């Protein structure tokens, strides 16, 4: 069976942008910009984009396109001992999609509740008590939340029909799902401009505080944001690139994907801070305090702000439709990375059947997050998988591409197929800047977690997270522990 192909260059770029642009673009980038110096945060952010984001994304595109395999097969072709890192990256992505789909299920519940603006009295109480029915702590599992479970089933059905025909169905989806959030963001921006307090929100967002540039935490946050927002080291970008022709342009696709992702993040900041400025003017709450709510921005603060607007039901529905459309592309890209692992090994298997079983497994794995303690487990798993397992896979990817296979060899291939040429700086970044900067982030996080338990969770609960990290580490290390097979020795002639 011939390998799947994207129907056009445009469809591939849309799919890559859709995988990169997700829920974090709406809440995490504006939150970090507000917390770390406003406009000044753009300096470390753009440096991180050029030093780490762009080179690592190009590395993934190059490996996938050259090797014509998903993460496991491509890593194995580069060096057999590194195939475990590809497997760990894909497995980590699958663990992430199990709870990422639950967040999308929350957005679906909110979408149906938008027409009544059910959270108008208290958005915080509505989210934690009415939607999540959250328990007292991680040790109190509680029962399954039926509305969230039903919404989760609906989300997985949607994901299935996005991937069931591979690049054919995915290409048909991204043509609409990638522009839609931008259109909806534009509508919300036009509404925010007409609200009192909008300019105050923009002032906090853009006004630079240059002194923060001396704070190492700001630079760490910028590098982390670039790394996670581009969907790096999940196996998704590498998988998507494997469905391109081996002689397709790599450099321009990388630039377009990375810059579009960052542009949407910056654009969303204007929407978020414009609306928060309005809410601050209505509630006498400091804008900085509203912006510092992190993930609660999407399900507590922003809904509360929308409820204060004229026509709150309409704009709330648009906001949560936007969240779902943002999430779906990232979600099915993670599923596609898993599908490709099986289809690379068994190309005669039917995509529809592989997609069904992967989606069903993802649904079952996500049920724990629909319980009353689901938010706690989501928080723990997300912390350890994204800050350790994925980081290790990314460092290994840079070492494999930069040192084992050779950055210069890959750079010659990239330049041979691309209209724009890249210089030796790319090889330096892959070999030195990326592994060193990611290792610093990894050890800084490890030092923090060893000094104090993450979010005060009990040891047994944090043990779940560490167990996932150890499992990923075992998968990565397994090929190195298997001795190479001795060369075949012909038997002596006994005659």
RAKA-V811418 format. One record per helix or strand. SS is the DSSP state (A for helix, B for strand). FROM is the first residue (numbers start at 1). TO is the last residue. If there is no record, write none. Layout:
<<SS | FROM | TO> <SS | FROM | TO>>
This chain:
<<A | 9 | 20> <A | 23 | 35> <A | 38 | 67> <A | 71 | 78> <A | 80 | 116> <A | 123 | 131> <B | 144 | 144> <A | 146 | 163> <A | 167 | 193> <A | 198 | 206> <A | 210 | 214> <A | 216 | 229> <A | 236 | 241> <A | 251 | 283> <A | 287 | 291> <A | 296 | 307> <A | 312 | 345> <A | 351 | 370> <B | 371 | 371> <A | 374 | 404> <A | 407 | 417> <A | 424 | 451> <A | 454 | 456> <A | 459 | 481>>
